[in-house]
Amino acid sequence: MSKIVCGNLTYDIILFFSSAAILSNLKYIYNI
């Protein structure tokens, strides 16, 4: 169970950072 929870948590963090990077890239593109 703890392995599954850790895996899901890591996956959520990766998703959060990738979505934040995509949003900042879109912001940068639209500011040009």
N, C-alpha and C positions, 0 to 999 in steps of 0.2 A: 504493500500500500504506500509506504513512504517513497519508494522509487517512483511510483506512478504520480504521486503528488508533486515530487520534485521535478519530474519530467514535464508535467503540465505547467508548473510555475515557470520553468525555463522557457517553455514554448510561448507562454503569455508575455514574458518579458521581451523575447525576440520579436513577437508580433507588435508589441507596443513601440519598440524602438524603430522597427522597420516602417510602421505606419507614420510615426513622427518624422522620420527622414523623408518619406514620400510627401507628406504635407509641407515640410519646409522647402523641398525641391519645387513643388507646385507654386508655392508662395514666391520663390525666387524667380521662376519662369514668368509668372504673371506680373511681377514688378517690373520686368524688362518690357 
